[in-house]
Amino acid sequence: MERYCEMSKYKEVYENIKKQIKDGKLKSKDYLKSEADLAIDYSCSVLTVRKALALLESEGYIQKIKGKKSIVLEKGDLKNISLTSIQTFQELNKIKNIDNKTFLLYMTIVLFIIMYSIGIIMFGNKGFQKPQVFLNLFISNAGLIVIATGMTMVIISGGIDISVGSFVALTCMMLAYMMEKGKMSAISSIVIVMVMGLVFGLVQGVLIAYLNIQPFIVTLAGMFFARGMTAIISQEMISIKNEAFLSWANNKITIPIFGIVNKKGATIYPYIYPTVIVAMVILVLMFVLLRYTKFGRSIYAVGGNEQSALLLGLNVKKIKLQVYILNGILCSIGGFLFCLNTCAGFVEQAKGFEMEAIAGSVIGGTLLTGGVGNVFGSLFGVLIKGTIEAFVSFQGTLSSWWTKIIIAVILAFFIILQSILAMSKRGQK
């Protein structure tokens, strides 16, 4: 009962001060009373006042100044915002003239459209404009799309995971070994690697969330462990010959539109593989989870401001643990999709995959500082990488290393852009 009263009082203080700001009783650049004085005014504890002020700050109504009282911020377009509508603390603290999150997403989409249009102009005579070339971006990167989705969620929560590439290699090797050496069924093998991903994510999550070890260190250890286990299982490439698995891998799904008539007069329709459908379904599910569920909003809250999240009553450690468990499962699924493309397992598989996933997320508008991100932005980040690879392939004489060089330049551009927008945001405060 006491706990309930405390929460009710905190909301009362929050609503009352917010109303005063909206009604103009507290104007921009006005200072609030000290926490102690406010506690006396509202007949509550200083902690209750502090929780209310933390929420007001996270929503952009006030700014706490070290050594001074809180100051009211200018916010001419405030709307009624309920606690249940929180998506990101940055989103709640929108700049009047620009939403940084949306701007970064639009930048990514526009960049992809421009790059693909350039490809059509430059390589139109080689068939770049064909629908199948566009669909190939999804086919060849289905696994990476799922991995980047998981990476986006991890980064939004304020973490990082550099073990995903090695774990994908371990997943492929385990699938190949179990089906070819162990003579296990495809279904059983897939279930085992799914469980393996859950356990892998659980261990990393416990170390990060409950033992407070830096995510980079934990996932670095995970990267070495996964790659080492891959080599222990087999240092030779194991090709998958399981009939059920190969039937899934080779099952083309024809799209009965945009057909092209070849020189022999036959109509050739574009196609995709089941891997693309699985990847897009997972992408949509994670988008819905992040945007429309309490758990998704909590991820944004933890990444945006961990202290404010604690004051709001969120179990930060549990949320971080759940994020890494989910990421582990997504890594297993991504590894499975990657294996369907390669139909083999070998030690050097998916090397550098983690960097591509991080690059796709950042280019897609996910802030490395946490709290802001969109899985659809990460999708376009991955498609940009795929478009660059297509450029190199169609050009014919360029080294494949040009893909990484161009990605590095684009990544640097987006990181600099994020920094500029962050500084402009602080300047407007």
PyMOL commands that set and color helices and strands:
alter all, ss='L'
color gray80, all
select helices_A, chain A and resi 2-22+35-42+46-58+83-85+89-92+100-126+131-140+142-156+164-181+186-209+215-233+243-249+274-292+294-304+306-311+316-342+353-363+375-395+401-428
alter helices_A, ss='H'
color red, helices_A
select strands_A, chain A and resi 62-63+71-72+238-239+253-254+260-261+267-268+271-272+344-345
alter strands_A, ss='S'
color yellow, strands_A
deselect
rebuild
show_as cartoon
